[in-house]
Amino acid sequence: MSEPTVKSPFADFEELLALLPLGSEQAVDEVRARDAQLTKPAGSLGELEKMVEHLARWQEKGKPTLNNPMVAIFAGNHGVTAQGVSAFPPEVTVQMVANFTNGGAAISQLCALHELNLRVFELALELPTGDFTQEAAMDDKTCAATLAYGMEAIAGKPDLLCIGEMGIGNTTSAAAVYAALFGRSGEDWVGRGTGVDDEGLARKANAVDRGLEIHKDHLKTPFDALARLGGREIAAMAGAIIAARHNKIPVIVDGFVATAAAAVVYAANPMALDHCIFAHQSAEAAHSGVLAKMGKKPLFDLGMRLGEGSGAAIAASIVKTALHVHNNMATFEEAAVAGKSQN
């Protein structure tokens, strides 16, 4: 008798990514019908009009809502910090998590100002991932469990999910994931992150190259790359993206590290990010390249590289503005304004 086939820990996620809801074209049509009646030339609000259509499509509602927009920050620690890849020590991750919850961080202030719910998910901060230059960052079961944990981020039923992260060393892990998914060397993907000097930048590139070499025979799928080279917060964000798609929740992706989570999902199925808006182009030089590879256009470029969901929160404020204008502008009939001449 042949031995039974052992199911991969990632099989359920691969199945979810093969069976994706497509959103509602009818809901988009309803938004466009109202938009055509508003007191402005057609298309004159540009991307703001498309944002409302995006909400409608993925919420599957002709009257989209933003009653419960949420910023979810996923925090994890990384063993690769032992290679001198960060300007800050690993304990800063825990300290910044406390700062988020105490209201002292940039993201705390952005969420307070724009009335965004802020949730922070701590991912075994006392147990860093393995140093991927020496061993796998996570075994497959741990990675799969972390993906599943990230899916729980939508338990509060947000109508918009913004994903961000905190984790000293995670720009190195993100760069390694990009290199595994899209090729080229560490030098092509690493940036200064928290502000490393030239020597630190060289150590980051070297760490990525060593990780690629040691794991080269075990990078057959995007989830393999995530487990071997990524971080818990990257895995959790990927899980959140997948869960949001299946629960009709549009997503805003933050910067360089959050996009690494999206890249894993994209590599598994390029259609799986259609419900995502990419907030901004990070000051990390490689970010623009990966967005281009995935065919995604960021909303803005303000030279930001903070992480912690800061860019996503600013993008959410723009989306909230777009929906408010759509819902509250007068129609031509209501304002007694003549419509476009029919010649």
N, C-alpha and C positions, 0 to 999 in steps of 0.2 A: 504493500500500500504506500502511496505517496504521502509525504508529510503535508499537513494542512498549511495553506498559505497564511503567513503572519501579516495581519493588517497593519499598515503604517500608522503611527500616531497622527499623521497629518492627513489621513484619508478623508476624514469627515470635512475638513476645511477645503480640500480639493473638490469634494462633491458640492459643497456650498458655492464655490466659485465657478462651478460648471453650470449651475442652475440659478441664474440671476434674474430678479425682477427688472423689467425694463422701464418702469415709470409710466405715467399717464399722459398721453398726447391730448386727450380730451381736456384735462385740467389746464394744459398749456393753452389750448384754444380758448378756454374761458377767460384766462388772464389777458390774452391778446384781444379778445372782443371788448373787454372793459378798457384796455389801454387805448384802443382805437377811438373811444368816446371822450377821452380826457382832453383837457384844454391845453393842448400842445401839438406841434407837428409830429406826425408819426415817426417814431424812432429817435426823437430828439434827445431822449435821456440815455441813449446808447446802452452801455453795459448795465446800467441800473435796471433797465427794462428786462434784460436777459437774466438778471439775478432773481427777479420775481418769477419769471418763467421757470427757472431752475428749481426754486422752492416748490412751485406748483407741481412740476413733473414728478419730483421724488417724494413729496408728501402725498401725492395723488389727490390733491384738493384744488378745485378751481379758485378757492379763496384761501390761499396759504396763510399760515400763522407763524408767529414768533412769540408765543406765550411762555415758552420754557427753553430758551437758548442756553446751552451749557458749554463751558470750557472744561475739558478733562485733561489734567496734567498727570502723566505717568512718570514715576520716579524710580530709577534703578541704579545700582552701582556696578562698576566694571573692573574686572581683574586686570585688564590691559593697562590700567593706570600705573602698574608696577614698572612699565617700560618708559616712564617719564614723558608721557604724551600730553599732559595737561599742565597748565600754569597754576592750577588750584589743587589742593589735596582732596582725597575722596570724601572726607568727613563734611565737606561743603554741601554735598547732596542732602544729607540729613538736616543740616542747618538751614538750607534754602527751603526745604519742605516746611519747616516750622515758620519760616518767614512768609511763605504763601498763606498759611492758615492764620497767621497773626495779622495779615493785611499789609505787610511792609514791602512786598515785592511789586515790581512793575505790573505783573499780570493781576495782582490783587486790586490795584488801583484802576486798571483798565476795566475789569469786570464790575467794580463798584460804580464807576462812571456810566457805563453803558448798560447796566442792569443785566449782566450775564451771570448765570449761576456758575460758581467755581467749585470743582471737585478735584481733590488730589488723591491719587491712587499710589500708595507706597508698595513697592514690589521687592520684598525681602531685602531691605537696605542693609541689614546686618550680614548678608551673605552675597558678596559680589559674584558676578559671573566668573567663569574660568578665564584666565589670561589666554586669549585665542592664539597668541604666539607660541604657546606651550601645549594647549589642550583645547577641546571644544568649549566655547562659551557656555553652552547648555547642552545637555543630552536631549534627544528627541522628545522624550516624555515630558521633561520640564518645559521645553519650548511649547509643546502642544498645550500643556496645562496653562501656560501664561497667555497664549492666544485665547483660550477659552475664558480666562479671567478678564482679559480685555473686552470681551464681548459683553460682560456684565455692566460695562460703563453705561449702557443704554437703559439700565433697569429703571431709572427715573423718568423714562419716556420723554427725552428732550425732543423738540421739534427742529432743532439745529444742533449739531455736535461739532465743536471745535477741538481738535486734538493738539496737544503740546507735550513737552517732556522736560525732565530734569535728570541729569546724570553725568557727573564728572567723568570724562573719558569717552562720552558717547559720540562725539564727532569722529573719533577714530573708528569706533565700531560701525558707524554709518558709512564711512568711507570704504571700509572693508566689505560691507554688504554691497555697495555700489560696484566695487571692483569685481566681486564674484558674479554679480548679475549681468554687468555690461562690459566687462573686460578692461584692459589696460592695467597700469601699475598703481601702486600706492601714491606715487608722486602726482598722478593725474587727478586724484580724488581728495587728498587731504587739504585742509586749510588751517588757519591759525586758531580756530575754535575760541577758547577762552582767552586767547592772546599769547600763545607761545612764541618764543623767539625763533630765529632761523634753525638753531640746533634742535629745538623742540619739534619744529616742523619736519626736520629730517628724521627724527626718531619716530614720528607718526607714520611717515611714508615707509620707513623700514619695518615697523610693526605690521602694517598692512601687508607688505610683500611677504614677510615671514609667515603670517597667517595664511595667505593664499597658498604658499608652498606646502605648509604642513597639512593643510586640509584639501589639497587639490583633488584627491581621489574620492572625496566625500561631498562634492558640491553639485550633485546631479539635478537637484530641484531648487526652486527658490526658497522653499522651507528648510532645505539642508543649509543653504547659505545663511539663513536667519539663525538657525540653531548653532552653527559652528562659529559664526563671526559676529552675530548681533548682540543685542542686550534685551533684558526683560522688558524695558519700556518700549523698545521697538516692536517686540512681539505683541505686547498688549495693544499698542496702537493699531497694528495690523488686524488684530482680532476685532477691535472696535469698528474699524472701517467695514469689515465683512458683515458684522452684526447690523450696522446702520443700514447697509444696502438692503438687507432682508427685512428690515423693519420700517422702511419708508422714511428714513431720516437722512436729510442732506448733511454733508460733512464739509467742514473747512479744515484744510491741512495747513499746519504752520510751516516751519522752515526746513533747513537742511536735514535734521535728524528725523523729524516727522515724515518728511518725504521719503526717507529710506524705508519706513514701514509701508508707505503707499507703493513704493517700487517693488517690494516683495509681492504684494497683491497684484500689481500690474504684470509682473513677470509670470505669475500663475495664470492670469487671464486679462489681457489688455482692456477688455470691456468693463472690468470690475471697478474702475474708478470714475465711471461716468457720473456718479452722484456726488463727486468731490469737486470743490473749489479749492484752488491753490492760492493761499493768501498773498504770498510775497516772494520775491527773489532775494534769497539770503546774500549777505556779503561774502559768504563762503563761495569762492570762485566756481567750484564744480557744480553748484546748485543749478545754475542756468543750463548747464549741459544736460543734466538728468531730466529737468523739466522738458527740454526740447526733445530728448529721446522718447519721452512718454507722450509728446504732443500736447503738453499742458502749458497754458499761459497764466502767469501769476497776475493778480489784480494790481500789484504795485511793487515798486522797488524803492525802499527808503534807506537802504544800506544797513538794515537791521541784521543782527546775528545773536540776539539774546536767547532765543528759544523760549521755553516755558509758556508757549501758546500766545505770546505777545502779538505776533503778526496776525494770527488767526483771530484774536479778539478785535483787533482794529478792523480786519476784514468783516467780522460779524457786525460791527457798528455801521459799516457801509451797507451791508445787506439789510439791516434793520431800517436804515434810512430809505433804501429803495422801496421796501414794502410799505412803509408809512406813507410815502408820497403816492404810491399806487392806490392805496386804500382811501386816502383823504383828499386827493385832488378833486376838484369839481369836474363834471362832464360838461360838454358844450351846452347841453340842454339845461342843466342845473344853473350854469353861470350866465345863461342867455347870451352866449357867444356864438357868432356864426361859424359854422364849420367850413371845411375846405370847399372852394368853389368847384362846381361841376361843369367843366367845359367840354 
